[in-house]
Amino acid sequence: MGWARWAKAVGIIGGTVLLHETAHLLAALQTGVAVREVGIGFGPTLARRRARGLDVTLRLLPLGGFAAIDVDQVPPERRVPVLLAGPLANIAAGLLLRYAARVPAPPLLPGRTGRIQVGGPLSVLALLAGADGGGPRALAAAAGAVNLSVGISNLLPLLPLDGGHLAVARMEVAGVQPSAVSAFRQTSAALFLWLVLRALLSDLTRRRR
């Protein structure tokens, strides 16, 4: 049934986000970095509970979760493993899923014929829902591609991505002037916003075809 395919696609996206944030959380707890909140889902808070010294919230949209970590409030050296944990977890999961599916090349986004593509959330949903029609191996391959995409894209040196925070940490370790760090923050955030808008526009363009 069509709704079941879309439900699986949403579940895979949620699981991908949850894996990413759980890896950040575990790395933060391991290195002693303070975690303000662990959120299950996104959006308005439905319930809040204190568990093992952490605020755990249940939110309206069950699409993964998040770990609220103030990485900029700790020394740069301690940030690195926390920031790398999320992307590396997704890359590892992506490689394992691709290996399990025995598919050598990543699936293409709808309407694209090249390997380098720009797609937003609608394209990812369509990719996963379409892959479900090809059976478990095709769906595993698509899920692997999504995890790889999330892991690699998060390493881009753009804020608010993990790679942007890593770049800031390296700049602070190197003694770069605060004014230069601030300029990097603003420029990279603007570029990230442009990429997000381009991906959304690409999604809308595909939907009209």
Protein Blocks (a to p, Z undefined) as FASTA:
>chain_A
ZZlmmmmmmmmmmmmmmmmmmmmmmmmmmnopacfbdcededjdfbdcdeehiacdddfb
lghiaddddfklpcfklmmmmmmmmmmmmmmmmmmmmmmnopabdcddehiabfbdcddf
klmmmmmmmmmmnojklmmmmmmmmmmmmmmmmmpccdfbfklmmmmmmmmmnopafklm
mmmmmmmmmmmmmmmmmmmmmmmmmmmZZ
